[in-house]
Amino acid sequence: MPDQGGSRQNITFPRAEGTDGPPGGNGAGGAARPAHGYLALPPQGTGPGLVVIQEWWGLTSHIAALTDRFAAEGFVALAPDLYGGATTHDRAEAARLKRELPVERAARDLRGAVDLLLGHPAVVGDAIGVVGFCMGGGFALVLAAQEGDRVAAVVPFYGLPPDPEFDFRGLTAHVLGHYGELDGSIPVAAVDEAAIRIGEATGRRPEIHFYPAGHAFMNDENPGGRHDPLQARIAWRRTLSFLWGHLG
């Protein structure tokens, strides 16, 4: 069913120009229409920039809450709304929204989010971080590879680019990955293969952690009921330490 609370939008920003995008394929959507998202500022007013990329459910209250948590920890956090306001907690509807998402438009939204943060007066530093969850985890890796040294740290949670042959050679960011050992949608072997490809392409081994948990173990609104509070706390602490280590 649709999320009765709706998308958490509070900012509009220009889409980036260009024709390439995550994570492969063709999609419509020009740069003329603006992108939307949810922006949260840290208590001290300034901090490193961080793009937070949604799961296939949309920009839900869960993603907004995570964005607020990152802001509370000192980051200028922006969650782009890739679905333009649509959210759901229904698996079939989420699959449809993901399938119908114009890839080129999503690419421009994400690159526009990087542009916004790097030009925002509250953001310090000349590179940002990217964190993504599920669908957004794969988008995060692709975005980091496309943006080069504008992204210094990328953290995919249980997500990989859909193309197992994706070219990571543009990736300069440090990588921290969180994956569930019990995740039926992303096998451990697929994660290991992606880690090898990242290492071969960049000359730097990504930091990958596996947890005794299933898919989306960070999501306390997960309709599948696979939230694991203990593993979520461990992954959260590792993420904060990693981000501050490379952005602070």
C-alpha positions in Angstrom: 0.0 0.0 0.0 1.2 3.6 -0.6 2.8 5.3 2.4 0.1 7.5 3.7 2.8 9.9 5.1 4.0 10.5 1.5 7.5 11.5 0.4 9.6 13.7 2.7 10.5 16.6 0.3 11.8 19.9 1.5 14.2 21.1 -1.3 14.3 21.5 -5.0 17.5 21.5 -7.0 18.6 21.4 -10.7 19.2 18.1 -12.4 22.7 17.7 -13.8 23.2 17.7 -17.5 24.6 14.6 -19.3 23.6 11.3 -20.9 25.3 8.7 -18.8 23.7 7.3 -15.6 23.2 4.5 -13.1 23.0 1.7 -13.4 22.9 1.0 -17.2 20.0 1.2 -19.7 18.0 3.9 -21.3 15.5 6.3 -19.7 13.8 9.5 -20.4 13.8 12.6 -18.3 15.4 15.9 -19.2 17.3 18.3 -17.1 14.7 21.1 -17.4 12.4 19.8 -14.6 13.9 20.2 -11.2 14.8 17.3 -8.8 13.4 17.1 -5.3 14.8 15.7 -2.1 15.1 15.9 1.7 18.0 18.0 3.1 19.0 17.9 6.8 21.6 20.2 8.3 23.9 19.4 11.3 23.4 21.2 14.6 26.7 23.1 14.2 25.6 24.4 10.9 28.3 23.1 8.7 29.9 19.7 7.9 30.9 17.3 5.1 28.3 16.6 2.4 26.6 13.2 2.2 24.1 11.9 -0.4 21.7 9.3 1.1 20.1 7.1 -1.6 16.7 5.5 -1.0 15.6 1.9 -1.2 13.1 0.8 -3.8 10.3 1.8 -1.4 11.0 5.5 -2.2 11.9 8.5 0.0 10.1 7.0 3.0 10.0 8.2 6.6 12.8 5.5 7.2 15.1 7.2 4.7 14.3 10.6 6.1 15.0 9.4 9.6 18.4 8.1 8.5 19.1 11.4 6.8 18.3 13.2 10.1 20.5 10.8 12.0 23.4 11.5 9.7 22.8 15.2 10.1 22.8 14.8 13.9 26.2 13.2 13.6 27.6 16.3 11.8 26.9 15.7 8.1 25.0 17.9 5.6 22.8 15.1 4.4 20.7 15.1 1.3 18.3 12.3 0.2 17.2 12.8 -3.5 13.6 11.7 -4.2 14.2 9.5 -7.2 10.5 8.6 -7.5 9.2 12.2 -7.5 7.0 11.7 -4.4 5.8 8.1 -4.7 6.4 5.8 -1.8 5.1 2.3 -0.9 5.4 -0.5 1.5 4.1 -3.0 -1.0 6.7 -5.2 -2.6 4.9 -5.5 -6.0 4.4 -1.8 -6.1 8.1 -1.2 -5.2 9.2 -3.5 -8.0 7.0 -1.6 -10.4 8.4 1.8 -9.3 11.9 0.6 -9.6 11.3 -1.0 -13.1 9.6 2.2 -14.4 12.2 4.6 -13.0 13.8 6.5 -15.9 17.5 5.7 -15.4 18.7 8.8 -17.1 16.5 11.0 -14.9 17.7 9.2 -11.8 21.3 9.7 -12.9 20.7 13.4 -13.3 19.0 13.6 -9.9 21.9 12.0 -8.2 24.6 14.0 -10.0 22.6 17.1 -9.3 22.6 16.2 -5.6 26.4 16.0 -5.7 26.5 19.4 -7.5 24.1 20.9 -4.8 26.2 19.7 -1.9 29.5 20.7 -3.3 28.1 24.2 -3.9 26.2 24.5 -0.6 27.5 27.0 1.9 27.1 24.6 4.8 29.3 21.9 3.2 33.0 21.8 4.0 35.6 20.1 1.9 35.9 19.5 -1.9 34.5 15.9 -1.9 31.4 14.3 -0.4 30.3 10.9 0.8 27.5 8.7 -0.6 25.5 6.1 1.3 22.9 3.9 -0.4 20.5 1.2 0.7 19.2 -1.8 -1.3 18.6 -0.3 -4.8 20.4 2.8 -3.5 23.4 0.7 -2.6 24.0 -0.2 -6.2 23.3 3.4 -7.3 25.8 4.6 -4.7 28.7 2.6 -6.2 27.8 3.6 -9.7 27.5 7.3 -8.8 30.9 7.2 -7.0 32.5 5.6 -10.1 31.0 8.3 -12.3 31.9 11.2 -10.1 35.5 10.3 -9.5 37.3 12.4 -7.0 34.2 14.4 -6.1 33.2 11.4 -4.0 35.7 10.5 -1.3 33.8 7.7 0.5 30.9 5.4 -0.5 29.0 3.0 1.7 26.6 0.5 0.0 24.2 -1.3 2.3 23.1 -4.6 0.7 23.2 -3.3 -2.8 25.3 -3.9 -6.0 25.1 -2.5 -9.5 22.8 -4.8 -11.5 25.4 -5.3 -14.2 27.9 -7.8 -12.7 30.4 -6.6 -15.3 30.1 -2.9 -14.3 33.4 -1.0 -14.9 34.7 0.4 -11.6 37.7 2.1 -13.1 36.4 5.6 -12.4 36.0 4.8 -8.7 38.5 6.7 -6.5 36.4 6.8 -3.4 37.1 4.5 -0.4 34.5 1.8 -0.2 32.8 0.3 2.9 30.1 -2.4 2.2 27.5 -3.9 4.5 25.9 -7.2 3.5 23.8 -9.9 5.1 25.0 -13.5 5.1 21.3 -14.6 5.0 20.4 -12.2 2.1 18.8 -14.4 -0.6 18.8 -11.5 -3.1 22.5 -10.7 -2.9 24.6 -13.9 -2.4 27.9 -13.7 -0.6 29.6 -14.9 -3.8 28.3 -11.9 -5.8 29.6 -9.5 -3.2 33.0 -11.2 -3.2 33.1 -11.0 -7.0 32.3 -7.3 -6.9 35.0 -6.7 -4.3 37.5 -8.4 -6.5 36.5 -6.3 -9.5 36.7 -3.1 -7.4 40.2 -4.1 -6.2 41.4 -4.9 -9.7 40.0 -1.6 -11.1 41.2 0.7 -8.4 44.2 -1.0 -6.9 42.6 -0.7 -3.5 40.7 -3.4 -1.6 37.2 -2.4 -0.4 36.3 -2.9 3.2 33.4 -5.4 3.2 31.5 -6.7 6.3 29.1 -9.5 6.4 26.4 -9.7 9.1 24.4 -12.7 10.4 21.3 -11.0 9.0 19.0 -10.9 6.0 18.4 -8.2 3.4 17.6 -4.6 4.6 18.6 -5.3 8.2 19.0 -1.6 8.8 15.3 -0.8 8.0 13.2 -0.7 11.1 10.1 -0.2 8.8 11.0 -3.2 6.7 7.7 -4.8 5.6 9.6 -8.2 5.5 10.4 -8.0 9.2 14.1 -8.5 8.7 15.3 -5.6 10.8 18.1 -6.6 13.1 18.7 -3.9 15.7 22.0 -5.3 16.9 23.6 -5.7 13.5 22.1 -2.3 12.5 23.9 -0.6 15.4 27.2 -2.3 14.5 26.9 -1.2 10.9 25.9 2.3 11.9 29.0 2.7 14.1 31.3 1.4 11.4 29.7 3.7 8.9 30.2 6.8 11.0 33.8 6.0 11.8 34.5 5.3 8.1 32.8 8.5 6.9 34.6 10.7 9.4 37.8 9.0 8.6 37.6 9.9 5.0 35.5 13.1 5.0 36.5 14.7 8.3 
